[in-house]
């Protein structure tokens, strides 16, 4: 027997089996019983919340030979034919696949004909917002005066994109995201039927990650079973999703709150070593911070989507952060998520974002002041402050200059010591344990900025060469700047110019 995806096997066949949309199922069943169905319905809502399943059940219910309390019997020839997608009077159009022009034209030509097999012709148009304007206009003509034997069910994840003229002809139902507990319960029923054993934590994590979509939840479960077999643990789920645990996510934020760089980099290094996706970690962290925001604003815990064992720590963290702070954190992380799409250095991007958060926390006021002060100062003529031959001796003074222009760069340079300054080249060294500081300072943008500030301070062009010591306090091998840069950015994007 060929394999069938779980979400197909467990697709609801009756209104009573649709999860989390009782408000819609009840209204539709009552309309069926009272014989007061509208001619056109619009099902709106996020993906995987039951729109298409409800449309099919409704199509069956109107054509069923033995309906029971508004439910299809799922046994008569009409129900069976619809289930097998071989029923001539139920037509499904996927507007996303070809934008629907031919189908809608065809629909307009044939709509007048009476149903061939059943009582009513049902047109289900999925992702209807994808129709072209031309197709919408054709559809509108048929919606204006539909023959009594026709029922339209339009489904969309994006109702804003549907013309008002079409909206006004439909009775609209909004499908909600399904709550985590309901998803969890349904998954538990499925695994019981499939004879799969799954830990409660694994089940809850899948339910949470599906963020309100039952189909996604079942698909994730399916992947986990394919990966782990009949015994699914939380580690399998994390592996399949490429996510880190809630505890790890909380620990990451905790490192930021404690301004503990070492802990932060240790965590990130261990995530990278175990093959976690930086993109996913970032998403997990954004979602976690959103939950903290909710903890701060929601009176009851209803909307909170965190597991019990993390809740105490989460509440502490939420208390530590004001709403503006939390929203700033979410914004900064979302910005990093956007940048990530164009970056082949996801770890550096994530690290920089987290370090920014630490600095934001440490110096929220000064950062703003320096940026406003630094700008008008820039066009002024360069004033030579420090004699270049005493650059090393006056490093403290230089650092002050850097601090005035960038608290962030200053923070990264505090662990560096100046070693030599010869022929315009300043060598600075980082002890082995400050590899991250070294890496950050070595990024071209940062290095250029530092060079610019120092050059201004001493009144001559200064090239800065950072070095990283090994555990013994030596410089392990002579890497040229090109090699250093290649190490940082990948050799394929380095262009050497004399
Ligand atoms: Zn039936």
Boltz pocket constraint, residues with backbone or C-beta under 6 A from the ligand:
constraints:
  - pocket:
      binder: B
      contacts: [[A, 60], [A, 63], [A, 64], [A, 65], [A, 66], [A, 67], [A, 72], [A, 73], [A, 74], [A, 75], [A, 76], [A, 77], [A, 78], [A, 79], [A, 80]]
      max_distance: 6.0
